[in-house]
Amino acid sequence: MAAIHQAADQGAEVRWNEIIRGRQFDVTIRFQKGLYKYLTVIECKDYEKPISVEKVEAFVTKSADAQAHHAVMASTSGFQQGAQEVARRHNMTLIHVTQSSEIDLSVFGAHWAGVTDALHIQSIELEYTNGEKKRLPEEGNVMTYYVKHVVVQYRSERRTLDDLIQLHSQGFRGVQSDSYSDYVISFLSGSCVIAPDDGEIPLKPLARVHVRAGLTKARTIRAPVVFDPYLLVPDVKVRNVATGEENTFSQHDLAIGVDTAFIEGKFYEQPPLATYYYCDRIEGDIASLYLLESFQCGILVQAQFTQKTKCAKFYVPVSDPVVIERLQRRLERLKASQGKHGSKS
């Protein structure tokens, strides 16, 4: 939301996560019209259900405490009818934020080719003999990577998780379209996960794998090159609930970093693509970066490159200590590999 308003409100000062009079606001916008200065505050809600009357009323009070001239609430799930009435009484703007159902394939020279039934693996969880469970990550295309690289060994036989799921996939297809069910793949005593050795998947004796899967309607693509569909990032639609006015923004063009600056030794993310980076050094207006995680077509893509420091606005600093620990391991392994084989950019 901060990036959208920064793109739309040319000349305005846009901040995110600001504290005003002891109250936290997700986004603030300040601008001057003639002799007078104005403050707009925005609250963002990413819920499964429409926003309730109580949430809107609470934000009316919160924005008044900050002496804001205008209040905006943004929701990915819409608003209850009563909430819309409260907003109208207090001159609050409600906006519904959704993703566009259409995606432009022209950047890859591709086009949509039709619709087909496809097996969709929604989630996979490993259950070890000691009772520990590990759910494969699902953001971006990480799950595809681990399905292809998790190796299970029983005596002298080794198979990837992908091979094992393929063996049982016929049993996953006996359901109605867009209906998901839970399945279990059990292993013989003595089965053990032996790869990958990246610190993310426990290498321990395995009891079973839980798979949630179902049939769904999938759109097929024809293209001159092979690319991972997760790189197709949908546009963002912003609709004013009261007026029905709608605006569309390309996620590729949004400076979601807002006020991000590259700092040596820090990790960064591009959330639309779920890719992670490390800033190694800065020389003048050039930053040297490592691409640490980009999962494409079941492959971990890594690289070293340089970029203008002004492009930092398209990145977000990583603050989660668990993610930082994982990225630090990736970085150490990548640098060690470069030391053995020579650096490539």
Number of C-alpha atoms within 10 A of each C-alpha: 19 21 23 20 17 19 18 12 14 10 11 16 14 23 19 19 13 13 13 16 9 9 11 15 20 17 21 25 20 17 16 12 7 6 5 7 10 14 17 18 28 23 21 16 18 13 11 10 12 17 23 15 17 12 13 25 14 10 20 21 11 20 23 13 13 18 15 18 15 18 22 22 22 23 22 19 16 24 22 14 12 13 19 20 15 16 21 12 8 13 14 21 18 25 24 20 23 17 16 15 9 9 13 14 16 9 7 14 11 16 15 13 11 10 12 10 14 16 17 17 17 14 15 21 16 21 19 20 17 10 9 12 16 14 15 18 16 13 13 18 22 20 20 19 18 24 18 17 19 18 20 23 17 16 9 5 8 15 15 19 18 16 15 15 16 12 10 13 15 10 10 21 18 11 14 11 14 14 10 18 15 13 16 13 13 13 16 10 11 13 21 22 23 19 19 15 12 12 11 14 17 19 18 18 20 27 20 18 21 17 20 16 22 21 20 18 13 13 12 13 13 14 14 9 8 10 13 11 13 16 15 16 18 19 19 18 17 23 19 15 16 14 10 11 10 13 12 15 18 13 19 15 12 19 20 23 21 20 15 18 16 26 17 14 10 15 25 27 21 17 16 15 18 16 18 23 25 25 19 17 16 17 9 8 9 15 22 18 23 22 21 25 21 21 24 18 17 17 16 14 13 17 15 17 11 15 13 14 18 13 15 21 17 22 23 22 19 18 12 8 9 10 12 16 11 13 20 15 14 18 19 11 14 18 14 12 12 12 10 8 9 9 12 8 9
